[in-house]
Amino acid sequence: MQIHQIKYKYYAAFVAVLLAAGCGNYKSATVTSSMKLPDTFAVAKDTGNIAAIPISTFFSDTYLVSLIDTAMAANLDILSALQRVEVANANLRYSGGALLPSVNLNVNAGIEKYGDYTMNGVGNYDTNLSSNINKDQRIPTNPTPDYFVGFRSSWEIDLWGKLHSRKQAAFSRFLASQNGYKMVMTSLTSQIATAYYQLLALDYELKVIRRNIILQNNALEIVKIQKLGGRATELAVQQFLAQLKRTQGLEYATLQQITETENQLNFLTGKFSQPIKRDTSINTLVLPKALTAGIPSQLLLNRPDIKEAELELRAMNADIKAARAAFFPSLTLSPYVGFNSFASSLLFNTGSFVYGIVGGVTAPIFNRRQIKADYARNIAEGKQALYSYQKTILSSFQEVMNGLKGVENYQNYYLQKQQEVQALNNAVDVANDLYLVGRANYLEVITAQRSVLDAELELANTRKNIFINAINLYRSVGGGWR
């Protein structure tokens, strides 16, 4: 008896050592950011913030707002982002269900032949010879049937918070997917507005080109007449003709750009090719008012991509906790209740009613290398999420700075360009007058015409850049999804 007790003690000690090995001391790891944003933007003039301004208020152009509204309902990226939210929501429900016991209806039927020298084979044979059982209790000869109808359950008790951490990770990813959806809305707003103002700028460029074609064609007719009168040469005629053809070529290139931009807007709004309704001129549009960025810390609250990256980081920290908890033993309870019999005719007899519960503790022993690898992978992915979060913050700060200075610098550049265009238009008039009286040669006229065309095209491009920088500023501070 004492020998058996000593053996049991050794067995118990051996099991305890194995459990201790599976529950090795793995320190909890948490990946956190120590990045601190500056208190203010160096170029900001006040603490206002345009992020809270709705799209319909920020953009005064009703055609543009209509395009954005259409895209929000039909754009394929928006629809895909919504489905990503649904996927994350399903994962959250799945993770939450792991905390609760699973209950399954079981209907099982089987048959088994026991050997003559097995416990069941000898026991069944012996039982059938007993005088204490009735005819219904006699076990069928080999093979022996087995029937069960009832409920079986399995419930892992969350001793170390593993399942709870997985649910936290799923919840954080669900919130991240919502912010990802908002980021798609912000990006889509920016893409549509940028393409729209590019289209308006191209419309203006086309008007400038066609107006210059008329002027250059008139100049060509004049030099042809002068050639007939002996006041100009064939060289002058060919130079004027070459300039006209260059400008006519620009017209077709601009028409192609207009087509491509319209098709881009149709694609973004989920439509096939059709005309885009728009304002008549980019020069008549009013810039959004109060282009202010607020303070840098507001980026953490308003930028959907920063919130998404922050939530992904939180999810990774929950994954690390769950991976760490995998080193510790798990307790699983498996209750059951139902009817069990070796005869189908007796299956639902009251004497066939059974119930029970099995509890088991499992601890990793020989698969710890795999668990270690999973734990290390989660820590590495957590650090990767941290760097992605910090990169998003740095990028957003840079975008705000570029947007603020871009609006300011391009507005000043536009004022200077307007004066340049006015001076060049005056130069064209003077050159034409001097050429008619023989005090300027044809090259001076051609140069003046080409200069004013290039300057007017650049003027339209500069006006477009002002709007694009305003759009970028609106997006960079977290606007465009409300």
KEFIGU-327305 format. One record per residue (C-alpha): residue number from 1; residue in three letters; x, y, z negated. Coordinates in Angstrom, 3 decimals. Example, Ala and Ser with C-alpha at 12.3 -4.5 7.8 and 13.67 -1.06 7.14 Angstrom:
{1 "ALA" {12.300 -4.500 -7.800}} {2 "SER" {13.670 -1.060 -7.140}} 
END
This chain:
{1 "MET" {0.000 0.000 0.000}} {2 "GLN" {2.812 2.401 -0.892}} {3 "ILE" {4.581 1.577 2.387}} {4 "HIS" {1.440 2.583 4.337}} {5 "GLN" {1.151 5.838 2.357}} {6 "ILE" {4.791 6.660 3.123}} {7 "LYS" {4.183 6.003 6.828}} {8 "TYR" {1.140 8.287 6.831}} {9 "LYS" {3.190 11.011 5.189}} {10 "TYR" {5.841 10.674 7.880}} {11 "TYR" {3.184 10.795 10.575}} {12 "ALA" {1.620 13.883 9.006}} {13 "ALA" {5.018 15.578 8.739}} {14 "PHE" {5.792 14.715 12.375}} {15 "VAL" {2.486 16.201 13.547}} {16 "ALA" {3.110 19.336 11.456}} {17 "VAL" {6.549 19.775 13.036}} {18 "LEU" {5.059 19.440 16.519}} {19 "LEU" {2.352 21.983 15.714}} {20 "ALA" {4.960 24.375 14.321}} {21 "ALA" {6.989 23.968 17.489}} {22 "GLY" {3.944 24.865 19.552}} {23 "CYS" {3.287 27.911 17.378}} {24 "GLY" {6.768 29.404 17.710}} {25 "ASN" {7.240 32.962 16.635}} {26 "TYR" {6.603 34.993 19.798}} {27 "LYS" {6.484 38.670 19.075}} {28 "SER" {3.560 40.594 20.437}} {29 "ALA" {4.538 42.784 23.395}} {30 "THR" {2.696 45.954 24.394}} {31 "VAL" {3.616 48.055 27.428}} {32 "THR" {2.977 51.760 26.800}} {33 "SER" {3.833 54.984 28.592}} {34 "SER" {5.849 57.747 26.940}} {35 "MET" {5.538 60.138 29.893}} {36 "LYS" {4.519 63.686 28.917}} {37 "LEU" {3.105 66.084 31.464}} {38 "PRO" {4.153 69.753 31.496}} {39 "ASP" {1.827 72.142 29.701}} {40 "THR" {1.035 74.189 32.817}} {41 "PHE" {1.518 74.228 36.560}} {42 "ALA" {4.294 76.686 37.348}} {43 "VAL" {2.227 78.344 40.082}} {44 "ALA" {-1.151 78.325 38.349}} {45 "LYS" {-2.713 81.693 37.545}} {46 "ASP" {-5.460 80.583 35.163}} {47 "THR" {-6.890 77.538 33.414}} {48 "GLY" {-9.921 77.032 35.668}} {49 "ASN" {-10.374 73.698 37.392}} {50 "ILE" {-12.108 72.990 40.697}} {51 "ALA" {-12.330 69.231 40.009}} {52 "ALA" {-15.780 69.599 38.441}} {53 "ILE" {-17.212 71.467 41.445}} {54 "PRO" {-19.629 69.234 43.415}} {55 "ILE" {-18.857 68.536 47.070}} {56 "SER" {-21.908 70.461 48.278}} {57 "THR" {-20.738 73.534 46.358}} {58 "PHE" {-17.048 73.360 47.197}} {59 "PHE" {-17.699 73.148 50.946}} {60 "SER" {-19.888 75.919 52.315}} {61 "ASP" {-20.267 74.316 55.758}} {62 "THR" {-23.576 72.415 55.846}} {63 "TYR" {-22.457 70.336 58.848}} {64 "LEU" {-19.444 69.102 56.889}} {65 "VAL" {-21.508 68.293 53.794}} {66 "SER" {-23.940 66.338 55.967}} {67 "LEU" {-21.067 64.307 57.426}} {68 "ILE" {-19.762 63.494 53.941}} {69 "ASP" {-23.238 62.464 52.730}} {70 "THR" {-23.642 60.175 55.738}} {71 "ALA" {-20.234 58.577 55.142}} {72 "MET" {-20.978 57.912 51.470}} {73 "ALA" {-23.867 55.690 52.525}} {74 "ALA" {-22.366 53.990 55.592}} {75 "ASN" {-18.557 54.010 55.411}} {76 "LEU" {-17.169 50.477 55.343}} {77 "ASP" {-14.428 51.326 52.822}} {78 "ILE" {-17.080 52.678 50.449}} {79 "LEU" {-19.190 49.551 50.864}} {80 "SER" {-16.126 47.346 50.280}} {81 "ALA" {-15.238 49.316 47.141}} {82 "LEU" {-18.766 48.755 45.824}} {83 "GLN" {-18.334 45.022 46.312}} {84 "ARG" {-15.039 45.147 44.406}} {85 "VAL" {-17.007 46.640 41.506}} {86 "GLU" {-19.485 43.755 41.778}} {87 "VAL" {-16.636 41.228 41.760}} {88 "ALA" {-15.135 42.833 38.643}} {89 "ASN" {-18.551 42.827 36.971}} {90 "ALA" {-18.958 39.108 37.723}} {91 "ASN" {-15.492 38.421 36.276}} {92 "LEU" {-16.478 40.331 33.137}} {93 "ARG" {-19.621 38.228 32.700}} {94 "TYR" {-17.582 35.066 33.281}} {95 "SER" {-14.979 36.055 30.674}} {96 "GLY" {-17.688 36.970 28.183}} {97 "GLY" {-19.334 33.586 28.688}} {98 "ALA" {-16.120 31.824 27.633}} {99 "LEU" {-16.665 33.094 24.068}} {100 "LEU" {-19.974 31.210 23.852}} {101 "PRO" {-20.506 27.450 23.732}} {102 "SER" {-21.311 25.716 26.980}} {103 "VAL" {-24.373 23.447 26.950}} {104 "ASN" {-24.918 20.890 29.714}} {105 "LEU" {-27.717 18.473 30.402}} {106 "ASN" {-26.170 15.026 30.884}} {107 "VAL" {-27.849 12.062 32.526}} {108 "ASN" {-25.298 9.229 32.656}} {109 "ALA" {-25.546 5.608 33.643}} {110 "GLY" {-22.646 3.156 33.691}} {111 "ILE" {-21.692 -0.456 33.506}} {112 "GLU" {-18.615 -2.091 32.053}} {113 "LYS" {-17.269 -5.614 31.781}} {114 "TYR" {-15.410 -6.284 28.562}} {115 "GLY" {-12.624 -8.853 28.358}} {116 "ASP" {-12.935 -11.865 26.104}} {117 "TYR" {-9.998 -10.691 24.025}} {118 "THR" {-11.039 -7.069 23.506}} {119 "MET" {-12.677 -5.526 20.452}} {120 "ASN" {-15.880 -4.743 22.335}} {121 "GLY" {-15.963 -8.173 23.974}} {122 "VAL" {-15.487 -10.116 20.713}} {123 "GLY" {-17.663 -7.697 18.728}} {124 "ASN" {-20.565 -7.856 21.143}} {125 "TYR" {-20.391 -11.677 21.249}} {126 "ASP" {-20.278 -11.833 17.460}} {127 "THR" {-23.164 -9.392 17.081}} {128 "ASN" {-25.446 -11.405 19.320}} {129 "LEU" {-24.971 -14.438 16.993}} {130 "SER" {-26.015 -12.459 13.906}} {131 "SER" {-29.363 -13.247 12.320}} {132 "ASN" {-29.792 -9.623 11.217}} {133 "ILE" {-30.719 -8.266 14.671}} {134 "ASN" {-33.927 -8.586 16.647}} {135 "LYS" {-34.271 -9.442 20.318}} {136 "ASP" {-34.175 -5.783 21.441}} {137 "GLN" {-30.861 -5.266 19.682}} {138 "ARG" {-29.122 -8.106 21.471}} {139 "ILE" {-26.376 -6.729 23.724}} {140 "PRO" {-26.609 -7.801 27.357}} {141 "THR" {-23.952 -10.203 28.497}} {142 "ASN" {-21.067 -8.933 30.580}} {143 "PRO" {-21.187 -6.629 32.386}} {144 "THR" {-22.850 -4.315 29.837}} {145 "PRO" {-24.902 -1.258 30.954}} {146 "ASP" {-24.730 2.104 29.187}} {147 "TYR" {-27.335 4.881 29.541}} {148 "PHE" {-27.330 8.396 28.074}} {149 "VAL" {-29.772 11.281 28.468}} {150 "GLY" {-29.215 14.424 26.410}} {151 "PHE" {-27.176 17.542 25.887}} {152 "ARG" {-23.423 17.856 25.487}} {153 "SER" {-21.683 21.036 24.455}} {154 "SER" {-18.151 22.318 24.271}} {155 "TRP" {-17.106 25.369 22.284}} {156 "GLU" {-13.570 26.662 21.927}} {157 "ILE" {-13.283 28.639 18.705}} {158 "ASP" {-11.355 31.820 19.434}} {159 "LEU" {-8.967 31.525 16.484}} {160 "TRP" {-6.208 33.776 17.860}} {161 "GLY" {-8.182 36.167 20.050}} {162 "LYS" {-7.158 34.589 23.360}} {163 "LEU" {-10.668 34.561 24.830}} {164 "HIS" {-11.442 37.984 23.420}} {165 "SER" {-8.281 39.388 25.023}} {166 "ARG" {-9.295 37.914 28.367}} {167 "LYS" {-12.685 39.587 28.039}} {168 "GLN" {-10.962 42.897 27.216}} {169 "ALA" {-8.800 42.511 30.325}} {170 "ALA" {-11.867 41.815 32.465}} {171 "PHE" {-13.685 44.821 30.983}} {172 "SER" {-10.721 47.116 31.693}} {173 "ARG" {-10.537 45.834 35.254}} {174 "PHE" {-14.269 46.432 35.659}} {175 "LEU" {-13.798 50.059 34.603}} {176 "ALA" {-10.731 50.265 36.862}} {177 "SER" {-12.807 49.061 39.814}} {178 "GLN" {-15.345 51.815 39.138}} {179 "ASN" {-12.570 54.391 39.208}} {180 "GLY" {-11.212 52.722 42.329}} {181 "TYR" {-14.620 53.273 43.913}} {182 "LYS" {-14.475 56.943 42.907}} {183 "MET" {-10.975 57.177 44.414}} {184 "VAL" {-12.278 55.809 47.708}} {185 "MET" {-14.981 58.492 47.623}} {186 "THR" {-12.362 61.172 46.947}} {187 "SER" {-10.130 59.943 49.770}} {188 "LEU" {-13.072 59.675 52.147}} {189 "THR" {-14.170 63.230 51.366}} {190 "SER" {-10.647 64.448 52.045}} {191 "GLN" {-10.334 62.475 55.303}} {192 "ILE" {-13.649 63.721 56.681}} {193 "ALA" {-13.012 67.345 55.711}} {194 "THR" {-9.490 67.239 57.172}} {195 "ALA" {-10.701 65.729 60.461}} {196 "TYR" {-13.586 68.222 60.587}} {197 "TYR" {-11.327 71.257 60.255}} {198 "GLN" {-8.904 69.737 62.756}} {199 "LEU" {-11.827 69.482 65.151}} {200 "LEU" {-12.765 73.135 64.586}} {201 "ALA" {-9.149 74.162 65.154}} {202 "LEU" {-9.074 72.186 68.402}} {203 "ASP" {-12.298 73.886 69.510}} {204 "TYR" {-10.659 77.237 68.939}} {205 "GLU" {-7.494 76.121 70.744}} {206 "LEU" {-9.599 75.048 73.729}} {207 "LYS" {-11.225 78.494 73.859}} {208 "VAL" {-7.809 80.142 73.741}} {209 "ILE" {-6.457 77.886 76.491}} {210 "ARG" {-9.452 78.483 78.781}} {211 "ARG" {-9.276 82.229 78.238}} {212 "ASN" {-5.586 82.156 79.128}} {213 "ILE" {-6.302 80.039 82.212}} {214 "ILE" {-8.578 82.803 83.474}} {215 "LEU" {-5.952 85.474 82.778}} {216 "GLN" {-3.136 83.459 84.353}} {217 "ASN" {-5.271 82.644 87.384}} {218 "ASN" {-5.939 86.353 87.867}} {219 "ALA" {-2.221 87.071 87.550}} {220 "LEU" {-1.516 84.401 90.173}} {221 "GLU" {-3.976 85.985 92.619}} {222 "ILE" {-2.375 89.390 92.070}} {223 "VAL" {1.150 88.117 92.767}} {224 "LYS" {-0.089 86.339 95.908}} {225 "ILE" {-1.504 89.634 97.181}} {226 "GLN" {1.753 91.358 96.278}} {227 "LYS" {3.658 88.732 98.232}} {228 "LEU" {1.545 89.493 101.310}} {229 "GLY" {2.386 93.180 100.853}} {230 "GLY" {6.070 92.424 100.484}} {231 "ARG" {6.236 93.408 96.830}} {232 "ALA" {6.744 89.851 95.467}} {233 "THR" {8.527 86.713 96.526}} {234 "GLU" {7.474 83.067 96.856}} {235 "LEU" {9.587 82.403 93.762}} {236 "ALA" {7.297 84.645 91.710}} {237 "VAL" {4.222 82.905 93.110}} {238 "GLN" {5.557 79.485 92.169}} {239 "GLN" {6.510 80.644 88.661}} {240 "PHE" {3.003 81.970 88.030}} {241 "LEU" {1.508 78.786 89.522}} {242 "ALA" {3.701 76.581 87.277}} {243 "GLN" {2.597 78.482 84.184}} {244 "LEU" {-1.058 78.101 85.198}} {245 "LYS" {-0.655 74.361 85.713}} {246 "ARG" {1.071 74.045 82.342}} {247 "THR" {-1.871 75.724 80.620}} {248 "GLN" {-4.393 73.626 82.550}} {249 "GLY" {-2.519 70.531 81.399}} {250 "LEU" {-2.834 71.747 77.813}} {251 "GLU" {-6.597 71.928 78.333}} {252 "TYR" {-6.835 68.222 79.145}} {253 "ALA" {-4.521 67.282 76.253}} {254 "THR" {-6.710 69.289 73.882}} {255 "LEU" {-9.879 67.682 75.251}} {256 "GLN" {-8.350 64.272 74.508}} {257 "GLN" {-7.503 65.332 70.957}} {258 "ILE" {-11.085 66.542 70.500}} {259 "THR" {-12.393 63.174 71.707}} {260 "GLU" {-10.111 61.251 69.348}} {261 "THR" {-11.013 63.463 66.377}} {262 "GLU" {-14.738 63.095 67.068}} {263 "ASN" {-14.321 59.336 67.284}} {264 "GLN" {-12.403 59.363 64.002}} {265 "LEU" {-15.284 61.194 62.316}} {266 "ASN" {-17.776 58.752 63.841}} {267 "PHE" {-15.709 55.858 62.500}} {268 "LEU" {-15.530 57.372 59.014}} {269 "THR" {-19.306 57.888 58.982}} {270 "GLY" {-19.978 54.347 60.199}} {271 "LYS" {-21.288 55.339 63.634}} {272 "PHE" {-20.480 54.644 67.242}} {273 "SER" {-19.423 57.430 69.602}} {274 "GLN" {-21.688 60.453 69.526}} {275 "PRO" {-21.252 64.256 69.470}} {276 "ILE" {-20.302 65.806 66.141}} {277 "LYS" {-22.375 68.785 65.085}} {278 "ARG" {-20.111 71.538 63.813}} {279 "ASP" {-19.584 75.227 63.237}} {280 "THR" {-18.632 77.465 66.141}} {281 "SER" {-15.264 78.721 64.962}} {282 "ILE" {-12.784 77.978 62.230}} {283 "ASN" {-11.984 81.694 61.951}} {284 "THR" {-15.504 82.528 60.738}} {285 "LEU" {-15.572 79.952 57.947}} {286 "VAL" {-15.134 81.090 54.359}} {287 "LEU" {-12.505 79.403 52.229}} {288 "PRO" {-13.667 77.739 48.998}} {289 "LYS" {-13.480 80.221 46.153}} {290 "ALA" {-11.546 79.930 42.904}} {291 "LEU" {-8.880 77.502 44.087}} {292 "THR" {-7.482 76.792 40.634}} {293 "ALA" {-5.977 73.603 39.267}} {294 "GLY" {-6.413 73.940 35.509}} {295 "ILE" {-3.772 72.403 33.247}} {296 "PRO" {-1.803 69.226 34.065}} {297 "SER" {-3.315 67.182 31.224}} {298 "GLN" {-6.708 67.473 32.912}} {299 "LEU" {-5.374 65.250 35.695}} {300 "LEU" {-5.519 62.325 33.260}} {301 "LEU" {-9.251 62.919 32.849}} {302 "ASN" {-10.266 63.859 36.403}} {303 "ARG" {-8.087 61.831 38.788}} {304 "PRO" {-9.771 58.475 39.488}} {305 "ASP" {-6.514 56.847 40.595}} {306 "ILE" {-4.791 57.821 37.327}} {307 "LYS" {-7.701 56.428 35.320}} {308 "GLU" {-7.608 53.286 37.452}} {309 "ALA" {-3.874 52.830 36.874}} {310 "GLU" {-4.315 53.472 33.136}} {311 "LEU" {-7.071 50.845 32.903}} {312 "GLU" {-4.995 48.353 34.878}} {313 "LEU" {-2.216 48.912 32.353}} {314 "ARG" {-4.670 48.306 29.510}} {315 "ALA" {-5.842 45.111 31.224}} {316 "MET" {-2.266 43.885 31.573}} {317 "ASN" {-1.662 44.449 27.852}} {318 "ALA" {-4.749 42.333 27.117}} {319 "ASP" {-3.383 39.652 29.464}} {320 "ILE" {-0.111 39.678 27.513}} {321 "LYS" {-2.023 39.134 24.256}} {322 "ALA" {-3.951 36.249 25.805}} {323 "ALA" {-0.743 34.690 27.140}} {324 "ARG" {0.864 34.973 23.695}} {325 "ALA" {-2.150 33.336 22.052}} {326 "ALA" {-1.703 30.331 24.361}} {327 "PHE" {1.315 29.305 22.239}} {328 "PHE" {-0.940 28.640 19.232}} {329 "PRO" {-3.256 25.666 18.597}} {330 "SER" {-6.797 25.767 19.898}} {331 "LEU" {-9.835 24.314 18.159}} {332 "THR" {-12.609 22.864 20.300}} {333 "LEU" {-15.951 21.562 19.001}} {334 "SER" {-17.903 19.097 21.158}} {335 "PRO" {-21.391 18.373 19.771}} {336 "TYR" {-23.959 16.190 21.527}} {337 "VAL" {-27.571 15.102 21.053}} {338 "GLY" {-29.772 12.774 23.103}} {339 "PHE" {-30.742 9.170 23.732}} {340 "ASN" {-28.208 6.380 24.230}} {341 "SER" {-28.937 2.734 24.948}} {342 "PHE" {-27.639 -0.346 26.733}} {343 "ALA" {-31.162 -1.086 28.057}} {344 "SER" {-33.058 1.341 30.281}} {345 "SER" {-36.405 0.162 28.834}} {346 "LEU" {-35.263 1.167 25.351}} {347 "LEU" {-33.573 4.460 26.324}} {348 "PHE" {-36.312 6.742 24.984}} {349 "ASN" {-37.081 4.637 21.952}} {350 "THR" {-36.769 6.513 18.649}} {351 "GLY" {-34.061 4.085 17.655}} {352 "SER" {-31.953 5.261 20.618}} {353 "PHE" {-31.776 8.856 19.382}} {354 "VAL" {-28.163 9.892 18.706}} {355 "TYR" {-26.268 13.015 17.776}} {356 "GLY" {-22.764 13.866 16.723}} {357 "ILE" {-19.934 16.344 16.856}} {358 "VAL" {-16.264 15.977 17.645}} {359 "GLY" {-13.686 18.551 16.677}} {360 "GLY" {-10.179 18.622 18.082}} {361 "VAL" {-7.075 20.740 17.630}} {362 "THR" {-4.617 20.904 20.499}} {363 "ALA" {-1.231 22.601 20.497}} {364 "PRO" {1.246 22.906 23.379}} {365 "ILE" {4.333 20.743 22.993}} {366 "PHE" {5.808 19.566 26.258}} {367 "ASN" {4.194 22.252 28.460}} {368 "ARG" {5.647 25.198 26.546}} {369 "ARG" {7.991 26.020 29.417}} {370 "GLN" {4.995 26.685 31.622}} {371 "ILE" {3.366 28.846 28.937}} {372 "LYS" {6.634 30.742 28.454}} {373 "ALA" {6.779 31.413 32.184}} {374 "ASP" {3.195 32.682 32.169}} {375 "TYR" {3.960 34.907 29.182}} {376 "ALA" {7.075 36.337 30.880}} {377 "ARG" {5.113 36.880 34.097}} {378 "ASN" {2.420 38.839 32.257}} {379 "ILE" {5.034 41.045 30.582}} {380 "ALA" {6.712 41.716 33.946}} {381 "GLU" {3.360 42.528 35.566}} {382 "GLY" {2.582 44.796 32.610}} {383 "LYS" {5.791 46.745 33.191}} {384 "GLN" {4.968 46.917 36.877}} {385 "ALA" {1.554 48.384 35.987}} {386 "LEU" {3.313 50.885 33.709}} {387 "TYR" {5.604 52.081 36.495}} {388 "SER" {2.641 52.309 38.869}} {389 "TYR" {0.793 54.422 36.283}} {390 "GLN" {3.769 56.760 35.830}} {391 "LYS" {4.294 56.994 39.594}} {392 "THR" {0.639 57.975 40.078}} {393 "ILE" {0.979 60.741 37.489}} {394 "LEU" {4.160 62.104 39.089}} {395 "SER" {2.618 61.931 42.547}} {396 "SER" {-0.565 63.714 41.459}} {397 "PHE" {1.406 66.511 39.791}} {398 "GLN" {3.449 66.992 42.961}} {399 "GLU" {0.297 67.037 45.109}} {400 "VAL" {-1.277 69.750 42.963}} {401 "MET" {1.852 71.880 43.179}} {402 "ASN" {2.019 71.450 46.963}} {403 "GLY" {-1.674 72.290 47.329}} {404 "LEU" {-1.475 75.445 45.222}} {405 "LYS" {1.573 76.809 47.009}} {406 "GLY" {0.307 75.612 50.393}} {407 "VAL" {-2.888 77.650 50.217}} {408 "GLU" {-1.002 80.733 49.083}} {409 "ASN" {1.845 80.498 51.614}} {410 "TYR" {-0.312 79.620 54.602}} {411 "GLN" {-2.691 82.495 53.825}} {412 "ASN" {0.245 84.906 53.902}} {413 "TYR" {1.605 83.226 57.017}} {414 "TYR" {-1.805 83.557 58.688}} {415 "LEU" {-1.882 87.317 58.028}} {416 "GLN" {1.542 87.709 59.597}} {417 "LYS" {0.562 85.539 62.561}} {418 "GLN" {-2.550 87.643 63.173}} {419 "GLN" {-0.361 90.738 63.485}} {420 "GLU" {2.020 88.847 65.779}} {421 "VAL" {-0.851 87.805 68.079}} {422 "GLN" {-2.121 91.384 68.198}} {423 "ALA" {1.354 92.667 69.086}} {424 "LEU" {1.799 89.995 71.791}} {425 "ASN" {-1.595 90.772 73.305}} {426 "ASN" {-0.528 94.413 73.511}} {427 "ALA" {2.736 93.265 75.083}} {428 "VAL" {0.833 91.347 77.778}} {429 "ASP" {-1.199 94.461 78.656}} {430 "VAL" {1.939 96.578 78.806}} {431 "ALA" {3.805 93.982 80.869}} {432 "ASN" {0.957 93.769 83.374}} {433 "ASP" {0.795 97.554 83.709}} {434 "LEU" {4.558 97.872 84.138}} {435 "TYR" {4.613 95.021 86.648}} {436 "LEU" {1.960 96.727 88.778}} {437 "VAL" {4.040 99.894 88.972}} {438 "GLY" {7.267 97.993 89.530}} {439 "ARG" {8.906 98.747 86.190}} {440 "ALA" {8.818 95.115 84.931}} {441 "ASN" {9.587 91.885 86.754}} {442 "TYR" {7.340 88.837 86.934}} {443 "LEU" {9.447 86.895 84.420}} {444 "GLU" {8.611 89.442 81.739}} {445 "VAL" {4.909 89.053 82.515}} {446 "ILE" {5.135 85.240 82.385}} {447 "THR" {7.084 85.339 79.133}} {448 "ALA" {4.555 87.670 77.545}} {449 "GLN" {1.644 85.473 78.633}} {450 "ARG" {3.291 82.288 77.381}} {451 "SER" {4.199 83.905 74.058}} {452 "VAL" {0.683 85.062 73.345}} {453 "LEU" {-0.733 81.632 74.234}} {454 "ASP" {1.691 79.861 71.889}} {455 "ALA" {1.045 82.378 69.119}} {456 "GLU" {-2.743 82.036 69.385}} {457 "LEU" {-2.500 78.256 69.289}} {458 "GLU" {-0.273 78.481 66.224}} {459 "LEU" {-2.738 80.908 64.650}} {460 "ALA" {-5.490 78.289 64.927}} {461 "ASN" {-3.172 75.639 63.527}} {462 "THR" {-2.265 77.895 60.583}} {463 "ARG" {-5.919 78.530 59.779}} {464 "LYS" {-6.481 74.778 59.814}} {465 "ASN" {-3.536 74.276 57.438}} {466 "ILE" {-5.090 76.682 54.938}} {467 "PHE" {-8.258 74.587 54.804}} {468 "ILE" {-6.332 71.310 54.687}} {469 "ASN" {-4.261 72.513 51.724}} {470 "ALA" {-7.459 73.611 49.978}} {471 "ILE" {-8.860 70.108 50.587}} {472 "ASN" {-5.673 68.501 49.302}} {473 "LEU" {-5.779 70.652 46.184}} {474 "TYR" {-9.418 69.692 45.580}} {475 "ARG" {-8.539 66.003 45.939}} {476 "SER" {-5.294 66.194 43.954}} {477 "VAL" {-6.988 67.633 40.841}} {478 "GLY" {-9.631 64.885 40.913}} {479 "GLY" {-12.450 66.470 42.880}} {480 "GLY" {-14.425 65.037 45.784}} {481 "TRP" {-16.335 62.153 44.192}} {482 "ARG" {-19.062 63.918 42.228}} 
END
